[in-house]
Amino acid sequence: MKTTKLLLTLAAGGWLAATGAQAQVEINVSGAVAFRDTSYRAIRSLFLNPANGSLISQNPADAAGTPNQLKVTWSGRITNLFGSQIVTVRAYYNGAVAGIQDLTQDRNVDFLATATPGDTTLSVGKKADIAYSSVFQASTPYTSPELADTLFGVTPVFFVKSAGTPASITNITVQQFRALAANGALPAWFFTGNSNDTQTVYFIQRDPTAGQRTIIQRENGFTGNPISYQWNSNTLSFVIDTVGRNSTQIRDQLNAATLPAISYLTGVDAVNVNGGANILGHSGHKAFFGSYSSVSNNHNQVINGQYTQWGYEHLLSRTTASGEVTSFLNALKAAIDADLQTSAYSLPISRVRVERSSEGGAVTPL
């Protein structure tokens, strides 16, 4: 009798453990680096809404620089979506093209496994459910299967110069970019028109997983194989780079380089290169008026079509996504739209008066 009771107790305990394990929701997000600050605030808002959520833990813990982290994992409840279930959301901003590849090829992604602050253990066998992208799926090599795609905003991309670049370089044209990307380095006088500017200007480019790379090359009609460099802090010189850099590496190299260089970034990183003062104009226009700020910017040049070096913000998912993923994605879109109303770096799509159907495509009035 005692044995029977013990077995029943163990069985009941096992059932409770199993149901407890099932009463959890996991959502994994990968993709565009440029949107990490907006994504961070939007996801946190779903947990922190006092009527609908509660944040139990976050890795890394919330701090001034956390919105710029490439990997963040949260755990808590989003009761209006999932009731009392514990929800774990993992994010790894690995690049717009990489995010699309994650979804179409069902790749394993190296998220932070837990929301325990300071735990650097990476996930095993986790797949992305949602991807951010700054480019259309059709602009990538990963066009099949076709993903569900929602446009939610617009983000300009800037050319940015290094700390060692002459102050006289303030603008870059389409033709100048094509020459720079094709050669990897050009004399400074090619940009300034002053024959006394004899320094060499080097090109630093993004890695192939970046949507920004697609935007820049298509906007400027460059179809070849770019030649680029990276800054070597030991030799204080530029060396050939066959791989390309991520956005935070480019930001740091532009700040460190004592020789002239030009690269490209979105606002979340460009604002941290000499406080945004090193952003260049593109073909005579800037995306903003006045000084660039981390608080707010006047993007009328983008809104009205004078500055066209920008990409849409996309949220993508598989057409076979579960109800849980779809519910989360819809809530995330609403949270992002709310955040973009006051974003310094991107615009909600509702404010933009022009449209395009592809990266580098014609920009026309709505």
N, C-alpha and C positions, 0 to 999 in steps of 0.2 A: 504493500500500500504506500509506504513511504517512498519507495523507488518510483512508483507510478506518479505520485505527487511531485517528486523532484523532476521527473522527465517532463511533466506538464508545465512545471514552473520554468524550466529551461527553454521548453518550446515556446512558451508565451514570451519569455525574455527575448528569444531570437526573433520572434515575430515583431515585437516592439522595436527591436534594433533595426530590423529590415524596413519597417514602415517609417522609422525615423530617418533612415538613410535615404528613403525615397522622397521624403518630404523636404527636398532641397531643389533649388533651381540653380543651374550654372549657365552663364552667358559669357561667351568669349568674343572679344572684339580686337581686330587688327587693322592695319592699313596706314593711311596718310599721316606723316609726321607733322605736317603743317597745322592739323586741327587738334593737336593734343591738348592745348589749353582749353579750348571750347569743350572738347569731349570730357575733360576732367571735371569741369564745373557742372556740365549737364548731368553726368552720371552721379556725382555727389548730391546734386539737387534732388534726384529721385529717392535717395536714401534719407536725406536730411529734411524732407518735407514733413513737418510735424503731424500733419493729418494722415499721411500715407506711408511713412517710412521710419526706419531707425537704423543708423549706422553703428555696427558693432565694432568693426576693426577695419583698418586700411593699411596697406603696405606698398610703398613707404608711407609713414605717417604724414598728415597734412602739415606742410610748412611752406615758406615763401616760394621755394623753387620747385615744389612738387608738381605743379601743373606742367612743367617742362620735362618731367620724367618720361622716358620712353616705355617704361613698364610700371603699371599700377594694378593692384588687386584690392577689391572691396568686398566686405561681407556684412550682411544685415538683412533688413526686411523692407519690402516695398508692398505694403499691405493692400493697396488698391489694385495691384496687379496679381499678387501671388499669396494673399492672405498671410498666415503666420509662418509660412515656409521661409527657411533661411535662403537668402539669395547671394550667390558669389558671382561677381563680375570681374573678369580679368581683361586687361587691355595691354596690348603690345603694339606700339606704333612703329611698324617695320617698313613703311613705305607704301605709297598708293598702289603701285604695280604689284608689290609683294602681297598686299591684302587681297587683291583680285585673284592672284595665283593661289593664295591660301584656300579661297572658296571653290575655285574651279577644279583644283587638283586635290582637294581634301587633305592638305598638308598638315603635319604636326607642327605646332607653333610653341615656341619657348616662352610661355607666360610665367610670371611669378606664381608659384603653385598655391600659396596661401596668402591670406590677408593679415597674417601676423607681422607686425612691424619689424623690419630687420631680417626677416627670413628670405634668403636669397635662393632657396631651392626652386628649381625650374620644373614646370609641369611636364608630365610624361603622357604622350598620346592625346593631348588636347587639340581640338580642331577649332578654327574660328567659325563663329555663327554669323557675324556681321563684319563688314569691312568699310572703312572710310576710304574714299578715293578723291583725288583732285583731277582725275581724267575719266573719260568715258571708257567703258570696258572695251569698246571697239578700237581704242587707241593702243591697246596692249596686245601682246602675243596670246593672251588667255581669253579667247572670245567664246569658248564653248565649255560647259553649257552656259546659256544666256542667264544672267543674274537679274533679279528684281532690283531696279535702280530708282532712287528718289533723289532729286536735286533739292538742296536745302540752303545753299548760300553761294557766295562768290568770294574768292580770295585772290588779291593781286600778288604777283611775283615781281621782285625788284632785282635789278643789278646792283651789286654792292661792291665797293672798292676796299682794299686793305689799308691798314694804318700807314703803310709806307708809300701810298700812291699820291702823286702830286695833286695839290688842291685844284689845279687847273682842269683836271679830268672830272667833269660834272655830268656827262651825258654819253650814251652809247647808242649808235644807230643800228638798224637791221644789218646793213652791209658791214659795219665794223664788227658786229658779233660774229657774222659768218666767217670773216677773215681770222678773227681771234680763235674761234673754235677749230678752224681748219689747220691753223699753224701752232696753236698752243701758247704762243708768245709773240708780241709785236712791239715795235718802238712806241714810246709814249706820244711822240709827235703825230702819230697816226690818229690819235684821239683828240689832241689839242690844236693841231695845226701850227704849233710853234716848233721850228727846227732845232731850237735849243733843248727841247725835251728829249734827251737821248736815252733815258732809262728804258729798260725792258719791262713790259707789262705782261704778267703771266695769267693764264686761265686756270681756275679751279672749278671743277664740275661735280655735280651730284652723281651718286651711284645709279646703276640702271634700274633699281627698284623704285626710284623716286618719280612721282607724277610731275614734280616741278621740272625735271629734266625734259619730259615730253612736252610740257607747256612751252618752255623756253625754245626748244629746237623747232617746234612747229610754228610758234608765233613768229620766229625769225627766219623761217624757210630754210633751215639747215638740215640737210639730209645725209651728210657724210658721217665719218667716224671721228668724233672730236679727239683732239690731242689736249691733254691737260697735265697740270702739275700739282704737287702738294708741298707745303712748307715743311722744311726739316729744321727743327728748333735747335738741333745739335750743331749743324754746319752753318746755320743762318742763311740758307739758300733754298731755292726751289728745285725739286727733283721730279722727274717724270712719274706720273701716276696713271697706271693702266686700269685702275679699279673705280675711282671716284670716291667721294667722301659723303658722309651723311650730313645733315644740316647743322648739328651741333659741332661737328668737327670743322666744317667750313666757317662757322661763326668764330670759333676759337682761332683758326688759322688766319682769318682776316684781321683779327685783333692783334695777333702776335707778329705777323709778317712785317719786317722792316723794309721789304722791297715791294714794288708795285704789283698788284694783282687785282683781278676782277672775277667775281663769281655771282651767284644769285641765291636769294633766300626769300621766304615769306616774312611777314611782319614780326611774328613771334620771335624770330631769330635775328632779323635785320635790326630791330630796335636795340639789340645788345651788341652791335658793332658800333663803337664810338657813339653810343646813345642815339643811334638812328641817323647820325649826321653824315654817314658815308654812303647813303642810298643815292644812286644815280638816276638821272632822267633817262627815259627810253624814247628815242626819236623825237626829242624836244618836249616831252611831257613827263610829269610825275603823276603818280597815282593819288597824290594828296596835295593839299595846300599848306604852306608854312612848314614848321618843323614837325618831324615825326615823333609821335608820343605813344607811350604804353597805356595811356588812359583813354584817349579818343582822338580821332583823326577825321578830317573832312575829305571824303573820297568821291567828291562830285565828278572828278575826272573819270573815274571808273563808272559811276552811275550813269553818266551821260554819253559815254562812248569815246572820249578823247584818249583815254589810256586803256589799251586793249590787251595788255600782257597779264591775263588772269585766267583762272580756271574755276569751273563750278565745283562746289562741294557735293559729293555723292555719298549716300548710304546704300550699301549693297547687301543683299542676302540671297541665299538660294531660294528658288521658287518652291522648293519642298520644305522650307523652314517650318519648324514646329509652331504650335500656337503660343507657347511660352516665348519663343524668340520673336515672333511677330508682335506680340503684346509689348514686349520690352522695346522693340525697335520703334513702334509707334509712339510710345511714351518718351523715348530718347529724342525723336524728331521734334516733339513739342518742346522739350526742355532746351534743345539746341536753338530752336527758333527764338525762344525767350532770351537766351544768352546772347545771340547775335544782335539783338536790338541795341545792345550797349558795347559790343565788341570793338576793340581798337584796331583789329587786324583783318576782319572779314565783314561781309555785309549779308543781311538776310536777303534772300532772293526777291522778296516782295518790294524792296527798295530800289532795285536795279531796273533801269528803263531801257536796257538793251538786252539782246540775247544772241546766242550762237549755238550751232549744232555739233561742233567739234572743236578740239584744241587747235588754235591757229586759224580757225574758220572765220568767215565774214561775221562782223559784229553789226547787227541791224537793230533799228528801233522796235520796241514792242508795240 
